[in-house]
Amino acid sequence: MPLVKEIKGITYKVLVWKVEENLEELMNGVVLQERSSERLKGMKSEVHQKGFMAVRQLLHYGGYSDSDLCYDINGRPSLSDGSFISISHSFEYASIIIGKENVGIDVEMKRDKIKRIANKFCNEDELNTVFNSSNEIDTLTEIWCAKEAMFKMCESRSLSFKSDMQVELKTKECFVNNEVFNQKFEYKTIELDNFVLVYALES
């Protein structure tokens, strides 16, 4: 299946692909850089390979190619024309957000196991919100996705999801606060079958 969702904002574009093709079909029409080709060959899971190629199809829909995509030393992606990009894929969904300003995206399947790790990424206030919610798995998945999207927007790999980040579900806002960062972001959620997609924007 090709593109299943496209959202256009004033400064950004969100593209979502549901992977139902085989790998050969996903590779159709895509030219990979040598380093991307090596990455693809090194992936042991076909699910990961399909997600990787679905992202390249989304790049095409967004007006770019694999050669326009580059990564910094922290593994953070960007585009050759200076645009910001964030990437996420989980099982049969792949997604990207392209923006003129800093952006982040994450898509995750709703799974019961997230309850077992809640205290590793939620602070006390967030846990109270979860316990008082009508659906703990949905709420936890939204918090995780918001923090993951926010994490991708920060030029650091040492942020603590639990102590450095705060998600406000009612206002759809998220915050990073430590010695290096003090930033506020807004986020939006999309329901996709049994998945949650969150994309974050500079506030």
N, C-alpha and C positions, 0 to 999 in steps of 0.2 A: 504494500500500500504506500502511496506517496505521501506528501505533506498532509497532515490531518488538522493542523491548527496554525494560523498565522495571526499574530496580534501586532498592530502597528501603533506605536505611540509617537509623540512629537519628536523625540530624540532617540528612539530605539525601535527594534523589531524583534519579536519572538517567533521562532519557527520550531514546530514539533513534528516528528516523524514516528509513525508506528511501524515497527519492523515486522513485516510478514513475508518478505522476499528471501530467497536464498542468497548466499554470499556472491555468487556469480552475477546475479541480477543487480545487486547493490553496487558492484564494481563497474557496471556498464556506464560508459561515458566519463568515468573518473580517471584523471591522470594524477598519479601520486608522485611526490618528491621521493628521492632515494631514501631519505631518512624515514619518511612515512611508510614506504614499502617495507623497510626493514622492521619497523615497529609492528606492522601488520603480521609479518611472517613470524615474529617472536611471540605473538599471542597464542596461548595454548587453547583458549576457550573460543569456540565459534560464536558464542553469544557476544563476547567482547569484540571479536572481529566484525560482526554485523553492526554492533553499535558504533564502532570506529568508522565504518564505511557509510553508515546512515548519516553521521555527522558531516562527512564529505558531500553527501547528496544535499544536505541542508545548506552547506556553504554555497553550492551551486545555485540553489533557490535564492539565496541572499545576494547573489551577484559576485561571488568570489570563487576561488579555486583553492585546492590544497596548497599550492605554491604561495598563496597570500597569507597563509597561517604560519606564525612563528611563535616561539616560546622563550621566555627569559630564564635566568639561572634558577629561579624558584619554580619553574614549570608553568608559569602563568602565561596564557595565550594572548596574542594580539594580532591585528591585521596590518598588512603592508601599507595601507593608506592612513594609518594612525587611528582607525576606529577601535573601540573596545569590543571584546568578545568574551563570552563565557560559555562553557560547554558542559553538558551532563548527559549521561545515558544510563539506563537501568533496565535490564531485561529487554522487553520489546519496545521501549520508548527511548528516543534520542531527542535532544533539544539543544538549541543555541539561542543566545540573545546577542544582538549586535547593537551597539550604541555609540553616540557621539560623546557620551559621558560614561563614567565607570558603571559597570553593570555586573550582576552575578545571577546564576541560575542553578537550580538543582531539582532533579526528579527522583523520587523514591517510591518503591512499592510499599503499601501498607502491610506490615507484618507484625505478628504477635511478639516476636523476639525483641522489638524495640523497647518493650516494657522492662525487659531484663537489664537494659543498659541505660535506662532513663537517668539514674543518678550520676552517670558519668558525663552527661552533657547538659543537664538541666540544673539550675540553681534552685534554692528553696522556694522562691516566689513562683517560678515556673512549675515546679512539682505540685504546689498547692493548686495552681490553675488546672493542671492535668487531672488531679484527683477530684476536682469539682466539675469536670467537664462531662458531657453526655457520652463521649467516645474517646477513651484514653489513647487508643492507637492512632486515630486521626489527629488528635491534638499533638501527640508526641512527634508524629511524622512531620507535621507542619513546623514545629519548633526546630527539629533537626534540619529540615530543608532550608528554613530561613537562615539558620546559623551557617550552614554549608555554603549557601549563596553569598552570605556576607563575608565569610572567610576567604572566598575566591576574589573578593574585591579589595582585600588588604594585602599589602606587599610584605607579608610576614608568614612564616610557617610555624611560629611558636605561640600562636594565640590559643588560649584555653577556651573551649566551647562553654565550659561550666562557669568559670570565674571572670572571664573577660567579655562575655557576650550576654545580652539581655534581649529577649523577644517579648513584645507586648502584642498579644493576640487580638485584643479588642480594637486597637488603633492601627494594626498592621505595620508596626514600626519595630526596628531592631537597632541595637546600640553596641558599639565596641568601645570599651574603656579600660585602658591600661597605661603603662608609662609611655608607650610609643603612639598609641591611637586613642583618639577621642572623637568618634564619628557617629552620626545618626543616619540610618537608611530607612526607606520605606519599602514595603514588599507587597506583592500580589500573589494570590494562589489560584491554581487551576486544578480541577478534579479530572482525572483521566482514568476511567475504569476503576481499577483498584490501586491507582497511583496518585500521588500528590506532586504537583509541580509548583515551585516557588521561584519567582524572579524578583531580584532586589535592585533598587535604583538609588542614586544619591538623593538625599532629602533636601 
